[in-house]
Amino acid sequence: MKNNAYLILMVLLTGVMMYAQNPSEIVTDRPDQTDGAYVLLKSYLQVENGVLFNKSGVLNNFMVRYGYSGSGEIRCAVDLGRINSNFSIFPVQFSAKQRLFNQSGAIPLVTLIGYLNFGPIASANVKSNEIEGALLLAFQHELNDAMAFEWNFGSQSFRNDPKFTLLYSYKIFNRATTFVEYFSDFNKSSKPVHNADVGVLYMLPTI
């Protein structure tokens, strides 16, 4: 089994929630690879932006989220940056989250997430004619007010390519959280690829 683990540093630059009454209510899906199980409150709008640095280049992750019900939200995301000396705008992604179970004792918070990646909406060097779907289950278990485990499992494109991530986070203080994460890609046509990253998430004051 091939192991291509490497280190990535990601920092959340902006986390803004409109209509927020309490900054502690802000929970982001950026900048890590693990999608959170938390769903925005109804009628909340949240804008997130993260920057990923690795040996291939720099990638900016932008996402807009909107809570359309008490247990669901819709999202739009786009990644752009300079990878391997080429500037690219990657396919625009639309997704929806639906909470299935709340955390109760040993039972974690569980959310179903569906994705559509629009290949035609991208820069020429990464554009495709395909619209790909994906489906993941997101889990979250808070150990206390500062520590939590999160993990995802599902398919990236319904093509026998399961995805698994595992993240541990620790809140340093009110607006800053560190995390350590493992994420893997499996594909029947190639050997599994295993990766790891660490990061710091910082949220600016709400407006």
Buried (B, 14 or more C-beta within 10 A) or exposed (E): EEEEEEEBEBBBBBBBBEEBEEBEBBBBBBBBBBBBBBBBBEEBBBBBBBBBBBEBBEBBBBBBBBBBBEBBBBBEBBBBBEBEEEEBBBBBBBBBBEBEEEBEEEEBBBBBBBBBBBBEBBEEEBBEEEEBEBEBBBBBBBEEEEEBBBBBEBBBBEEEBBBBBBBBBEBEEEBEBEBBBBBBBBBEEEEBBBBBBEBBBEBEEBE
